[in-house]
Amino acid sequence: MDSEEELDVEIVVSWYSSLKELVLVKTSEGYKKETIKNYKTGIQSFIDYCVEHGVHTPAEVTRSTLRAYLTGFREEHSASYCN
């Protein structure tokens, strides 16, 4: 396994561990399965964005990262949203 593959594995494990921990916490708090599924879907979208933009671990997420994601999310979804 070369160093790039090792980095990819570390990225996946780090993000997966964080998502798994969130699911465990929300399950223990009594959240319904559908709510947890919705959390997972939304967070997976954010994780995909982060990895695509070079944010390899949850610890690397900054306010700028979050703002950029939310701006893109709003722009992407505003076209399909009608009041």
Secondary structure, 3 states (H helix, E strand, C coil): CCHHHHHHHHHHHHHHHHHHHHHHHHHHCCCCHHHHHHHHHHHHHHHHHHHHCCCCCHHHCCHHHHHHHHHHHHHHHHCCCCC
